Amino acid sequence: MTKACSGVIFTSVERVKAVMSRAKTSQGLKVFISIMDRVFETGRKVADGFKENITIEFDPFLPKWN
């Protein structure tokens, strides 16, 4: 995506979709784009105690990604 969008000025959502849909890998895999029209609510709060009780699984092969 970085190469496909390099130097492009995004003036509309349609422009972003057009530029990204032209992207492909060196192996020939293509990108499929879908635009979500939904507006997501900001400032939502998590349930009390959620952060304290969440289980984190650390990856043994890529620990820096945790």
C-alpha positions in Angstrom: 0.0 0.0 0.0 2.9 2.4 0.8 4.2 2.2 -2.8 0.7 2.5 -4.4 -0.1 5.6 -2.3 3.3 7.2 -2.6 3.1 10.8 -3.8 -0.7 10.7 -4.2 -2.8 13.5 -2.7 -6.1 12.1 -1.4 -8.9 14.4 -2.3 -11.8 12.0 -1.9 -12.6 8.5 -0.6 -13.2 7.5 -4.3 -9.6 8.6 -5.1 -8.2 6.5 -2.2 -10.2 3.5 -3.3 -9.0 3.9 -6.9 -5.3 4.2 -6.0 -5.4 1.3 -3.5 -7.3 -1.0 -5.9 -4.4 -0.8 -8.4 -2.0 -2.2 -5.9 -0.7 -5.8 -6.2 2.2 -7.9 -4.9 5.2 -9.1 -6.9 3.5 -12.5 -6.9 0.4 -11.1 -8.6 -1.9 -11.0 -5.6 -4.5 -8.2 -6.0 -6.1 -6.0 -3.4 -9.9 -5.8 -2.9 -11.2 -2.6 -1.4 -14.5 -1.9 0.4 -15.5 1.3 1.9 -17.4 1.3 5.3 -20.0 4.0 5.5 -20.5 3.5 9.2 -19.6 6.2 11.6 -17.9 4.8 14.7 -18.5 6.3 18.1 -15.5 7.8 19.8 -14.9 8.1 23.5 -16.5 4.8 24.4 -15.5 3.4 27.8 -14.6 -0.2 28.6 -16.3 -2.1 31.4 -14.9 -1.6 34.9 -12.1 -4.0 35.6 -11.6 -5.0 31.9 -8.0 -3.8 31.6 -7.1 -5.4 34.9 -8.6 -8.8 34.0 -7.6 -9.1 30.3 -5.4 -12.1 29.5 -2.3 -11.2 27.4 -0.7 -14.1 25.5 2.9 -13.4 24.6 4.2 -14.7 21.3 7.4 -16.8 21.8 8.6 -16.2 18.2 7.9 -12.5 17.9 8.0 -11.1 21.5 8.7 -7.5 20.3 5.3 -7.5 18.6 3.4 -7.9 21.9 
